[in-house]
Structure formats: C-alpha cells, structure tokens
Amino acid sequence: MIETDDPTTRPRPTDAEAAPPGPPAPPAPSYHRQPGPASRAIGSVIFFSRWLQAPLYIGLIIAQAVYVWVFLVELWHLAEEVILNGHINEAEVMLAVLGLIDVVMIANLLIMVIIGGYETFVSRVNTDGHPDQPEWLSHVNANVLKVKLAMAIIGISSIHLLKTFIAVGDLGAAGGGSIAGESYTPQGVFWQVVIHVVFILSAVALAAIDRMSRTARSAEH
C-alpha cells in the first residue's frame, strides 16, 4: 500500500518559523551626556575642598592640649588645697572632682568630633586592625556621630546640674544658695533643669531618626 502525503494533515508552520528573521532592533538612544572638562574640574575642586576642614581638626587637637593643661592645673590646686594646706571641705572637694570630670568629658567630646568628623567628612583614618582602634569608629557615620555627641553633651550638662544640686539646700536663704563662691537662684536651677531636659529630648529624637534610617536601609536590601 502506497502512502500519500496529505497536505491537510501536515503541521502548519508557526509565525516565527514562517517569517524570515529581520534585522536586529537598533539600540535605544542614550540621553546621558558625558561631563565636559569644566564640569569635571569644578567637581574635582568641590571634592578636594573637604581638606579645608583639616586645619579645623588640627585646631581642635590644640584645644584638647589646652584642656589637658587645665586638668593638670585643677588637679594641682586640689592636691595643694587638701594635702599641703590640710583644708578638707567635702562639698568643695566634690565640686573640684566634678570639675575634673567635666574637663575629661569635654576632652572625650573633642576626641569624638576630631576622629569621627575627620573620618566622616574628610578622609579615612585607616586604623583597621589596630589594637587601639575605638569600638565606635568601625561603624561611624553622620547619624552615629550626632547621637554620640548628643549623649556627651547630656553627660556634661549632668555634671553641671549635679554641681548645682549641691547648693540646692541653701536656695531658701536670702539671695539663693552659694558654694565655692558661686551663687544659685531658684530661677537659675529651673532653667538648668529645662535645658537639660531639652538636651535629653534632642538625643532621643536623634536616636529615633538614626533607628528609622537604619530600618529603611535594611528594608531596601
């Protein structure tokens, strides 16, 4: 029996098989224009202008050296008053120690501004792997630096407020309380507390903003 090819049962070619391949589509036009020499020069000047901040941080280093001298002078006065002169007044000694702590906390604030600011806005310090690298320097950025500065300011404000609270017991006297030659009034103590609370609220707001920004970055990734 001879089989014949029935054209009605033959599979029909698809459109892709029937149509011959056409020429490739031209690439989409690019509207990105390369920056010219003037734009590149201006960008380079703006980028290298960050080094103008380097003398500012050097000035803060000099200011920290001044604070070291102030600390040594205050410590010598305390030792001279207590050891050499034998004059021991618990309140005055406490005020002197709080003054030393105040100087140390301001020095810590300077360190954070110098290292963190230079690392964030000028150039990397390149201390990776150094055994003395501060823990917070590995993840420092503008938000972290602002929160740490706010916490340092709160600590300094707390020291000043504690020095004020030492004289609170004499606020009922005429003219307010006084200790170590400094006078305090109820209005002055009130405004110190208000300013301290404002510092705390500012630090809480900065920490909340930093947390929201980190949450948004993690959600993007």
C-alpha positions as CSV (number, residue, x, y, z in Angstrom):
1,M,0.0,0.0,0.0
2,I,1.4,3.3,-1.1
3,E,1.1,6.2,1.5
4,T,0.4,9.6,0.1
5,D,1.3,12.9,1.7
6,D,-1.9,14.6,2.6
7,P,-1.3,18.4,2.8
8,T,-4.3,18.8,5.1
9,T,-2.7,16.7,7.8
10,R,0.7,18.3,7.5
11,P,1.5,20.6,10.6
12,R,1.2,24.2,9.8
13,P,4.3,26.3,10.5
14,T,4.1,28.9,13.2
15,D,4.5,32.7,12.5
16,A,8.0,32.6,13.9
17,E,9.0,29.8,11.6
18,A,7.2,31.2,8.6
19,A,8.6,34.7,8.9
20,P,12.2,35.2,8.0
21,P,14.4,36.8,10.7
22,G,14.5,40.5,10.4
23,P,17.4,42.9,11.1
24,P,18.3,43.5,14.8
25,A,16.5,46.3,16.5
26,P,18.6,49.4,16.9
27,P,19.8,50.2,20.4
28,A,17.7,52.7,22.4
29,P,19.2,56.2,22.2
30,S,21.1,57.3,25.2
31,Y,20.4,60.7,26.6
32,H,23.3,60.6,29.2
33,R,25.8,63.3,28.4
34,Q,29.3,62.9,29.5
35,P,30.5,65.8,31.7
36,G,32.8,68.3,30.0
37,P,36.2,69.4,31.2
38,A,34.7,72.4,33.1
39,S,32.2,70.1,34.9
40,R,35.0,67.7,35.9
41,A,37.2,70.5,37.1
42,I,34.5,72.0,39.2
43,G,33.6,68.6,40.6
44,S,37.3,67.9,41.5
45,V,37.6,71.3,43.2
46,I,34.5,70.7,45.3
47,F,35.7,67.2,46.2
48,F,39.1,68.3,47.3
49,S,37.6,71.2,49.2
50,R,36.9,68.8,52.1
51,W,40.6,69.2,53.0
52,L,39.8,72.7,54.1
53,Q,38.4,71.2,57.2
54,A,41.7,69.5,58.2
55,P,43.1,72.7,59.8
56,L,39.9,72.9,61.9
57,Y,40.5,69.4,63.4
58,I,44.2,70.4,64.0
59,G,42.9,73.4,65.9
60,L,40.7,71.1,68.0
61,I,43.7,68.9,68.8
62,I,45.4,72.1,70.1
63,A,42.3,72.9,72.1
64,Q,42.5,69.4,73.6
65,A,46.1,70.0,74.6
66,V,44.8,73.2,76.4
67,Y,42.2,71.1,78.2
68,V,45.0,68.7,79.4
69,W,46.8,71.7,80.8
70,V,43.6,72.9,82.5
71,F,43.1,69.5,84.0
72,L,46.6,69.3,85.4
73,V,46.2,72.8,86.9
74,E,42.9,72.0,88.6
75,L,44.3,68.7,89.9
76,W,47.3,70.6,91.3
77,H,45.1,73.1,93.0
78,L,43.0,70.3,94.6
79,A,46.1,68.5,95.8
80,E,47.6,71.7,97.2
81,E,44.4,72.6,99.0
82,V,43.9,69.1,100.5
83,I,47.4,67.8,101.1
84,L,49.6,70.9,101.5
85,N,47.2,73.2,103.3
86,G,45.2,70.5,105.1
87,H,41.9,72.2,104.1
88,I,39.3,69.5,103.6
89,N,35.7,70.5,102.8
90,E,33.7,67.7,101.4
91,A,31.5,69.9,99.2
92,E,34.4,71.8,97.8
93,V,36.3,68.6,97.1
94,M,33.3,67.2,95.4
95,L,33.0,70.3,93.2
96,A,36.6,70.1,92.3
97,V,36.3,66.4,91.3
98,L,33.2,67.2,89.3
99,G,35.2,69.9,87.6
100,L,37.9,67.4,86.7
101,I,35.2,65.0,85.3
102,D,33.7,67.9,83.4
103,V,37.1,68.6,81.7
104,V,37.5,64.9,80.9
105,M,34.1,64.6,79.3
106,I,34.7,67.7,77.2
107,A,38.0,66.1,76.1
108,N,36.1,63.0,75.1
109,L,33.7,65.2,73.2
110,L,36.7,66.7,71.3
111,I,38.0,63.2,70.5
112,M,34.7,62.1,69.0
113,V,34.5,65.3,67.0
114,I,38.1,65.1,65.8
115,I,38.2,61.4,64.9
116,G,34.6,60.9,63.9
117,G,34.3,64.2,61.9
118,Y,37.6,63.6,60.1
119,E,36.6,60.0,59.3
120,T,33.1,61.0,58.1
121,F,33.8,64.3,56.2
122,V,37.4,64.4,55.2
123,S,39.2,61.1,54.8
124,R,39.5,57.6,56.3
125,V,41.9,57.2,59.2
126,N,42.9,53.7,58.1
127,T,43.1,52.1,61.6
128,D,41.5,48.8,60.6
129,G,43.2,46.0,62.6
130,H,44.9,48.4,65.0
131,P,44.6,47.1,68.6
132,D,43.8,50.5,70.0
133,Q,41.1,51.4,67.5
134,P,38.0,52.7,69.3
135,E,35.0,50.4,69.1
136,W,32.6,53.0,67.7
137,L,35.0,54.0,64.9
138,S,34.3,50.9,62.9
139,H,30.6,51.9,62.2
140,V,30.8,55.7,62.5
141,N,28.7,57.8,60.2
142,A,27.0,61.2,60.4
143,N,23.9,59.8,62.3
144,V,26.0,57.8,64.8
145,L,28.3,60.8,65.4
146,K,25.4,63.1,66.1
147,V,23.9,60.7,68.6
148,K,27.2,60.2,70.4
149,L,27.8,64.0,70.6
150,A,24.3,64.4,72.0
151,M,25.0,61.8,74.7
152,A,28.3,63.5,75.5
153,I,26.6,66.9,75.8
154,I,24.0,65.3,78.1
155,G,26.8,64.0,80.3
156,I,28.4,67.4,80.5
157,S,25.1,69.0,81.3
158,S,24.5,66.4,84.1
159,I,27.8,67.3,85.7
160,H,26.9,71.0,85.8
161,L,23.4,70.2,87.1
162,L,24.9,68.0,89.8
163,K,27.2,70.8,90.9
164,T,24.1,73.0,91.1
165,F,22.2,70.4,93.2
166,I,24.9,70.5,95.8
167,A,23.8,74.1,96.7
168,V,20.1,73.4,96.4
169,G,19.8,73.1,100.2
170,D,20.6,76.8,100.6
171,L,18.1,78.1,98.0
172,G,15.7,79.1,100.7
173,A,18.2,81.6,102.1
174,A,18.1,85.2,101.0
175,G,19.8,85.7,97.7
176,G,19.7,81.9,96.9
177,G,22.4,79.3,97.7
178,S,26.1,79.6,97.2
179,I,29.0,77.3,97.3
180,A,32.7,77.8,96.3
181,G,32.0,81.4,95.5
182,E,29.2,80.6,93.0
183,S,25.6,81.7,93.7
184,Y,22.5,79.9,92.7
185,T,18.9,81.0,92.5
186,P,15.6,79.0,92.1
187,Q,15.2,80.5,88.6
188,G,18.7,79.6,87.6
189,V,18.2,76.0,88.8
190,F,14.9,75.8,87.0
191,W,16.3,76.9,83.6
192,Q,19.3,74.5,84.0
193,V,16.8,71.6,84.5
194,V,14.8,72.8,81.5
195,I,17.9,73.0,79.3
196,H,19.0,69.5,80.5
197,V,15.6,68.0,79.6
198,V,15.8,69.7,76.2
199,F,19.2,68.0,75.6
200,I,17.7,64.6,76.6
201,L,14.7,65.0,74.2
202,S,17.1,66.1,71.4
203,A,19.2,63.0,72.0
204,V,16.1,60.7,72.0
205,A,14.9,62.3,68.7
206,L,18.3,61.9,67.1
207,A,18.4,58.2,68.2
208,A,14.9,57.6,66.8
209,I,15.9,59.2,63.5
210,D,19.0,57.1,63.3
211,R,17.0,53.9,64.0
212,M,14.4,54.8,61.4
213,S,17.1,55.4,58.8
214,R,18.8,52.1,59.6
215,T,15.4,50.3,59.3
216,A,14.7,51.9,55.9
217,R,18.2,50.9,54.6
218,S,17.7,47.3,55.8
219,A,14.3,47.2,54.1
220,E,15.8,48.3,50.8
221,H,18.3,45.4,51.0
